[in-house]
Amino acid sequence: MKRSSLRSLIILNGCLLAALVAVTFGPTAVAQLRPRSTYSMAAGTVNGIVQGVVYINDETTNEVVALSWYENQKRLVGLGYRNMSMDAAQAAQNR
């Protein structure tokens, strides 16, 4: 093996070792701990939209999101979001 090839491989290994050390001892990511959610879904319609709508309810956080599939664009579109806990608290204040 040529001397220049050997030197290049040693430099490359040194760089790879430095990158490994940087990744190993760098800052770590911390996951958000949250209890496992349970979901319920209901199909429905909305005035002015031909496509059907799916309402997904997160029973742990009491949040609802409405989604619709647009076939011509081949994508799922979010139509709305509500926090039912906040809605219930506001309704109780208005009584």
N, C-alpha and C positions, 0 to 999 in steps of 0.2 A: 504494500500500500504506500502511496506517495505521502511524503511528509505534509504537504499542504492539505490533502484530504483528511489526514489524521487530525491536524490542527482544527480544521473546520468541524469535524465531528465532536471534538472535545468542547469547542465553543458552543455548538448547538446543544450538547448535553448540559452544559453549564446554564445556558438560558432556560432550558426546560426544567432544570432543577430549581432555578430561581422562581419560575412561574409556579411550580408546584408548592414551594414554600410560601409564596405570597397568597395563594388560594387557601392553603391549609391553615395558616395563622391569621388570615384576614378576618374582617367582621363577619359574624354569622347572622343568618336570617332567623327571625323569631315568628312562629306561626301564631295567628290569633286563635285563642281557645274559645270555642263557642259550643254550646250543647248541640247535639245532632238535631236537625230540624225535621219536622214532618210536614208534608205538603198535601193539599187537596186541589183538584182541578175541576172546573165546570166549564162547559161549552155554552156559548151564547151568541147573540148578535148585537150590533150597534147600528143605530140609524145612520144612513149615509155611507155605509161600508158594505160591499157585496160579500166579501169574505167573512167567514165565521171568526169568532173571537174566542180565545181560551183565557179564562181567569184562573190564575195560579195563586193560591193562598198559602203563605208560610205560617203554619199554626203556632210556631214557637215565638216568632216576633210580631205576629198579627199584622203582616203586610200583604197586600194584594197587588198583583201586576196583571195588566191585560195585554195579551199578545195576539198578533194576527200574522198569518202567512201570506205574503204577496207572491203569487205564482209567477207572474211576469218578471219580477226582479229576483226571484229565487232567494228570498231572505225573510227572516222573521223580524217583524217590526213591533216595537213596544208602543202601545197606545196610551197607557196611563199607569199610575202608581198611586196607591193610597196606604196610609198607615192607619189601621182601624183603631188602634189604641188612642191615637191623637184625636181621631174623629169622635170616639166615644167620650173622651174627656171634654171636648168642646161642646158636644151635645148636652152633657150633664151641666155645664156652666150656663147654657142658654135656657135651662128650665126655670 
